[in-house]
């Protein structure tokens, strides 16, 4: 059976753990050569090694994707390592804090926008540039969040940033669809990641509500996000662009 991403070269940011790691591993499992990018050298290198141990091809690139010079170098390294870039998932995101708007610090808000929205724009900019130069199209998936769909009290900076990712995705899709580059977004619901567990510890009053957010009455798993990303990056999604796919167990309709 032909693998969905056979003969493709993929890049995944934030691939050192959680959803990003699951996406990188799914890319490799479906036949792609994978560039694993993360600012954490230890966990990023671990993801690349896990892929190689499973029989896949992967290289690790250390990159802070809120820094344009590092983003440019990351994409260049992908091409240097594997000769091209066909698919990418911009998964890296860091929320710098939570709390009521009237007590929120400007720097925390600005940092959250930089780490959750501006970084996605920077990655798109340089990924698209390479794909245009290749002249063979490509597929890019941004990771959004269900927090962007209807807002989230005490988490407004992150929700606003991810709302920006949604419109960034649609605008980019409108710009580059005619060049054969498809750009979509996946919006996870409440997914069982180390970051979520930490959030539960910091905001215990939010834990019970988030755990029951999905109509399916369970948390999602990182691999369930990864499968959606693989589909959107594959040729099976060849007529899909500019879309936001919620993978949330029905959380958006509760």
Secondary structure, 3 states (H helix, E strand, C coil): CCCCCCCCEEEEECCCCHHHHHHHHHHHHCCCEEEEEECCHHHHHHHHHHHHHCCCCEEEEECCCCCHHHHHHHHHHHHHHHCCCCEEEECCCCCCCCCCHHHCCHHHHHHHHHHHHHHHHHHHHHHHHHHHHHCCCEEEEEECCCHHHHCCCCCHHHHHHHHHHHHHHHHHHHHHHHHCEEEEEEEECCEECHHHHHHHHHCHHHHHHHHCCCCCCCCEEHHHHHHHHHHHHCHHHCCCCCCEEEECCCHHHC
